Amino acid sequence: MRTVIVGGGLSGMTLGFLLRKLGKEVIVIEASAAVDESRAMVLTDRAIKSISLVFGEKIWEKVRKTEFSQATVWYEPDRYEVVPAKVSLAERGELVQYFRDAYVEEGGDLLFSKAIGVDEKEKLVRLSDLREVRYEYLVVADGADSLMREVLELDEKRVPLMRVRQDYINDEDGNSVVKDISEMVPSGKDVKLFHSYNIAYIGEAAGFADPISGEVASYALKTAEEMAVSIHNNGFDGATTNDFYGLYAYHLVKEVKKRRTRKIFKMRSMLRKELFANA
């Protein structure tokens, strides 16, 4: 049974890598062979641990990361504050390229073309170069501003946030420098796991991001791992489509609850600040 993954970023490549480890037929569709080397990626300790467990500690010999100690909490597109947070800054391009190389080494197919549509009845993904790719499972992993999610969810209105901030970090010589960090992340109000029984979303396309640090990598790996388990169990154990649907959703419900809890916590924090300011 073939799984087609749209998006060759962290979540898409992690899912492809894990499915190939399980002996599954996988095709990852990615719009561009080039990786964006101009952007940084925020990594929490949880994300670093997850990446190390999946791809091994040796990944950090090739991917540079630097620790810094502040993050931006966004309440709305124009409302935010800077808070202390121990996080690391990694080179996004190096990280994505390492994931892609690992997937290809496992025998995975990586197709460079832009997915522009889906024929759900015929189970086909349509590409910009007029090719079509057949799937049994379709997993959308093309980021916070997901084109495929827009195609599938025609009546849905999403508002991803573009985080742009400046952080002080140390360069290779130990000097303190300012570096701009730009991150497109979900707004936190648009978590969605499934479109249908055999089409699902993972990572930023599913709406997952840490509202405190803006970190998305740990959610990318978490959703990819749970999706790999769901597809594996459905194919090997004769589970029904409802089991495939339920297994993925069940294991991620805690993540959704965490997001809601954090939102309440942030609202309370804002209220306390207003009370103290008026005291």
C-alpha angles and dihedrals in degrees: 000000000000124000117201117199120196109207131045098213129108099297096040095047093044091053091046091049093050094046091051088051086056091050096251126150107248137175120187115200115204126177097219136029089208120086122218106252095175097072132077126216127217115228126188121203087259091057093047090051092049093049091048092051093051102037103020133250091278089078090080090061088069103028117067120218133176128195123233134169114227137067139180122245113206121204097170132352090277101028121080145130136205116242135177112267131159105229138141131234117223133183104258095205094053092048096049092045091052090051091049093049091050091051094049091048087058089057098260122155115239113193118192108211137102118263109220106166149006131224100204094184094054093032094235133144112212119216132206091244089060095255122131128213122202120220142183092193123024118199119190113212104152100126141260094310090049113185092193092053088053089051093049099038101047096170096044121108114204126183111195116187125234105215114205117176143146123237133183112237136163120254125215091279093052094253120141111244137170118242128184116232120198120188129173104209136166116269092237094245100084110065109157126162104180142030095182141340093289103025119077141167128228137182119357092348087063089052101255123146136134106256093205103052101013089238116155103168098086091051090047091057095039094053092043092052094049091047091051090053091048094051092043094051093045093052100041104032100043093243119168126250088257089059090052090050095044100044094058094043094045096056093047099048090090090058090053091050090050090055092051091047091051091049090054090047091052092049090051091048091052091049092051091051091052091049093050091045091055096042 
